[in-house]
Amino acid sequence: MTHATDRPGQGRGVAIPAGFYAPSPTVVLPKGGGSLVVRFVGEDGRERDFRFCELPLPGLHQDFALALATRIGPTSKGAAVDTWNWNSDRMTSRPDHYCVLSGIPS
C-alpha cells in the first residue's frame, strides 16, 4: 500500500492500494457444481457463505444471489446474517409470490 501524506487544511489523505484493485468475487459457483454461494467477508474479517441450495425457485437463485451480494456489501456479519435470514424466510414461506412477480410457473 502507498501511504497518504498529510495535507494542511484538507483533512487526512487516504491509503490507496498499489496497482489495480480487484476484490474477490462475492457470488461463486462451486467448481464441482452445485448451487450458487454468496461469500461474505465482513469489515471485521469474519466470514460466512450463504448457500442457495436449500431455497425454492432455483430459476431465481442467480438473481437473488446477485441482489444479496449487492445488498449486504461490506458490513458486519450480524447485519449480513439478518439480511439473509429475512430474505430467505420470505422466499421459503411465499414462493408463490416470487413466481407471480417473475412470471415463473409455480
N, C-alpha and C positions, 0 to 999 in steps of 0.2 A: 504494500500500500504506500502511496505517496502521502506525505503529511502536509496538511494545510498550514499556511503561515497566518499569524495574527495580523489583522489589518485594523488600524485605528479608526474608530468611528463606524465600522461596518459589521460589528459582531465577530464571531469566530468563523474561520473557514471550515470546510467540510473535508474529511478524509475521503479520498476517491481511490477506488481500486485501480491499480495499474493495468493497462491493456483493456481488452473488450470484456464486458461483464455479461455472462450468460448464466442465469440461475438454473438450477436443476429443474427438470420438468416436474410439474406437480401432478399431472394426470398420466398414469402409467398403465400400459397393457402388459401384464406379466409375460416374460419370454416363453414360458411353457404353455401359454394360452390361459384361458380363464377370463374372469370379468375385470373390468376397469378398477383401478385403485387411485384414490386421491391421496398423495403423500404430503403430509403436513409437517413442517418443522417450525416450531414457534419461535418467537423473539427470544425466549429464554433457553432455546436449544432442545426443548422436549419435542419428541416426535410421536406421530400417530398416523396409521394408514386407515383410510376409510374405504371399505370394500363394498362394492355394489352387488355382489353375487346373491345376497340374501333378499334383495329388494325385488318387487314385482316390476313388470313392464321393461324387460330387457332392451326393447327397442328405443327406450328413452334414456338408458344408462349413460351414453356418451354426452348427451345434452345436460343431464343432471350433474355429471362429473365435472364438466367444464364450468357450469354455473356455480357449483360448490367451491371449486378451486378459486374462482374469481371472487366469490363472496367472502371466503374466510381469509384469503390473503395472508400477510404476515401479522399475526395476532397472538394472543395467549392460547395455550392448549385448551383451557377451560372454555373459552369463547368458541373455539372451533368445534369442540365436542357438543356444546349446546346447539350450535347451528346444525350440525349433523343430526343430532337426536330429534330436533324439531322437524326438520325436513324429511328424514327417513320415517318418522312416525306418521306424517301426513301421507307419504307415498304408500305405506303399508296399510293404513286404515281407510284410505279413499282412492284406490287405484282407478275406480270408475270415473272420478273427477278428472284425473290426468288424461284418461282416454278420450273424454269429450273434448278437452282443451287441445289435444294434439291430433285428433281425428283417427287415432288408432282404435280398431275394434277391440272391445274388452273380451 
